[in-house]
Amino acid sequence: MSKLVPIISQKDLENISLSRTGFGISLKAFHMAWNTDVSVKLLSNQRAGERDFKALLQEAASTQRLQCNHLLPLLGVCQFQGFLGVATTWMHNGSLSLLIHDHELYPDLPVPLSIRILSDVAIGLSYLHNLEPPILHHHLKPSNVLLDLEYRAKISDFGQPTWRKQQLRAALQNCNEGSCWDLLCLSPEILQGGQFSQEGDIYSFGMMCWELLSRQKPLTGKKTLLQAITGVCNGLRPGIEAAFLPSVLPHRKRLVQLMLLCWHQEPHFRPSAAECAEFLKDILSTFSKEVISDAIYNLIHAKECAINAAKGPVSHLLETGMRNLEIICPQNNNVPNKEIVLKPQSLSCETGNPGNKLNQTVPVSNPPQETALGRDPSTGASNGSSLPSIVLPPHSKISTNKTKPFSNESKGYQAPFPQTMGELTCRKNCPNNWPNSSLTGPTCKEKNSSILTLERETILSSMTEGRLNHLLDILRAQQLLPRADYEMIASYPTLTSRTRALIDTCLSLGEQAAETVVTVLSSSKGSHLLRRLQANPVN
């Protein structure tokens, strides 16, 4: 059965980028054979053996054929120089954690949308629990729920018991680490050494309900994680007062009742996932489709306004926590820091207050003789315990959306994710040193616009749906393509007409948009455009 699971290697991927998602980081890449963007999540910062690989294949195979709109299935298993990971479809609106806690990008979170998201999660969880044999999630939390373009929720990272148990052991051994506060999503019986169960998943769902409706992290008033865990095991739960759950919350009494049942100290008192789904379906039915559509429109509009208001070139940092990648770190308490210095010629970034967190994507191409996920020889880490480093070409670009940490409303609040493994530092006006390329540079003003004009037919003939969508994503992320232009391009019926519209739009937008298109297309493996430019350089 494990033979049904595709095995993805580095050569299958291009345009690898490092993305900040909520409070974690992940890898985004374009899978050439599948012609789509994928998300790659590394499961371990240590080289895995053949036994670990076979275990992951077996677990992936058990979820390969699941059919549910509210689950995000595995597309394949990744092997990067001995490091294991899983690949899923890239979800453009990120995780539920980002939606909850980024108060600047999402200043208001409509209640009808929140109820629909919880309903989606309950349906997906009910599907898993009603399989034969049942599949458990083991660690349901907002960062493991992803949102598609329509803000429909999909559960990810389910059906991996081997890795979950290892991660739990590692987290308990490193319980002073900030990211280990995610342990509070686990039920008291699991924290006390008990077995994973359907009831444990329901407890996690109840905690997710509270976090979404309150837009706060649970039990932040506790000074240490040990105090919080001890309290949970003794019956402590998040507050349900108006300071946490507003008194004007629609269906407040019923929703509080659901949460109290889900996180009950006694597992047998907790409802089933099917009962939760039916309960939330009943509440959701009180909101008309028009109300939900308006709520989503208002959310998207507010997000667009926040992004547009934050435009401007700035230097910025991306702080990344190693354990935010769900990394297993049982023997890695002293991981050396890494710093990746980016030297793009021009940046499209968003200004923000110095203390604000940043939401960003860092493109990483595949150099001919460098691996996209090579080890960093400068760290001196032993026993293969270091994460693979990211090789960044000098022409990489960053787009950033500033985000704001979750609200500080509870007394004794602590920022729960302070640990970092390094910084991504970006400086303006750095020289362009891309070898063997005359595409861009400080002396090449308007050159990329000329390339788009002269090589229009080459671009049209070699464009694929995947490359076009990838280009549109990058242009939107870098704030180079207005929403109206994006919708206009997407409205054309054929790939060729959409590509023509993209070229014409980028020519009208100016050299920076043209440069992005040329750079991305030229960096693709087997690029027709690159071969044309090498044979007939544009002067």
Phi, psi and omega in degrees: 000327181294343179291344180284346184272120178296140176254121186258130176249174181298326183292344178281346189245148172219171181053045179290135179222155179259124185236142174269127182230107183063242180253016180229186177228154177211172178254134173249138181211161176256120178272115189293316183293324181272348176059044182207160175278140179230157173255131181245123181244117178282133184268341184211148175264010178239150179297132184264148178272178181297326180295316178297320181296316180295322179296319179294320178299317180295318180292322178293322181297328181291341181250001190296323187255016179292138182237097177208131183294345184251020173238144177254098187286159175288136173270333181178173177253136185254141172234113179239096178052042178094347178271138182258148177202175178234148181245137176226169175298139178288128181255118192290334182263013172071204185263164175296330178300319178296316180299321182289312195258351177270085184288343180275319177285325179235080184298325179233138179244106185299135181299316179304321178293319179300317179295320179295321178297314179297323177296317177301315181296317180297321178295315179297319179293321178297320178300314180297316184288338182264005174287164178236107358285161180296149174251128178264154176275318179084334180201065179287126180202165185303326181286349176259012173243121184249156187240132179274189185297335180261012181060035168272139186272142176225128180282133177241171173062036177261161175070036178230062187298321181300311182289325180296318181294321177295319180295322179295315178300316180296319181295320180292330177284340181237045191289358174271352180287143186300316185293344180288354174297345174297344177300339181291350173282345183274151182287157181300325181293326177288319178297335179267011175099006180283179183276151171294148184203170175298322179297326176295321176297321180294321176302313179299323178295320178298319177295324178294319178303313181296316183295321180290315184283334179265338185057039177224160172276142183287143171057036180287350178286345179283139185286326182229158177296323180299319177298318181295315181295317177300319178297317179300315180295337178262011175102003179289137178224165177300154181289146178246015178289171182298336178294338180253312179244106187306144181294338180272004180298122178301139179058032185303313184299317181291321180293320177297319178300318179299314181297316181299323178288318183296321182258026178302143182297327180267118185304324185288350175275347184283144179288166174279165178297324179296321178293321176297318181297317180293320179299313182287328176298321179295318178292318181298328182293345178281349177256128179289161178298326179295320179297317180293318178298317178297321180297318180292319178299315180296323178296313180295319180297316179296322178295316178299317180297319180295320180291314182294326180287345185257012182295153175142141180284127178217159166278149184205165180239147168240108178272127184238129176266126182302320184280354175287348176271016186062034184286143175271118186231056183291333183231036190227049183281344183237050181292129180293147178287153176233146176231127178251119183262126180257137181231067178283156178288321180217151184235150169238101187234177180235134182287157179195168176296147185304330183272355185286147173282159184242143177249116194210161176233131182244107181295143178224115180271175180255096178298152187303319185245016178238143175277143181292338178234057181278161178281150179270107185292344184281347185282330181069020180290143182251166176061022178063030186271356183269150173291150174297144178273167181252124178272118186249125175288154182300341185263012180296153178235156180236137167243138183231140169241119182289141178237165182240135177301159181299157190297147181257082185247342183262144183295139179077022181300138174232139173293117191277356182231066185274346189281139177226156176251358180164185182227145170257110186257131183238125181240143181281160171059037175275151182291153178267123183235029181295117185289150173056036180217134176246023186288315185221166178160171184299336184257014188245044180299135179065004182292321182291327174297321177296321179297316179299321181290312185287328185255025182305312184294323177298316180295317180298319184285336184255357183288142173238164179301318181297316181293321180296314179297322179296318178297314180298320178299315182294315180298320178291318181296327180272007178062031178263341185240110178299155182300320181298319178293321178300313181294325178296315180297315183293341184283343181290144190282334185242160179298318181296317181292325177292323178293318177301315180297322178297314181298312181298319180295316181294325176296323179283334181282337176118183189294325183294318177294318178298319180298319179298315180297313181297317181297314182294315181293324182286336182274353179289143179296139180065030185293123175294324181295317180297318179297321178295318181291326177291325180280325182226076182299142178272124182267000000 
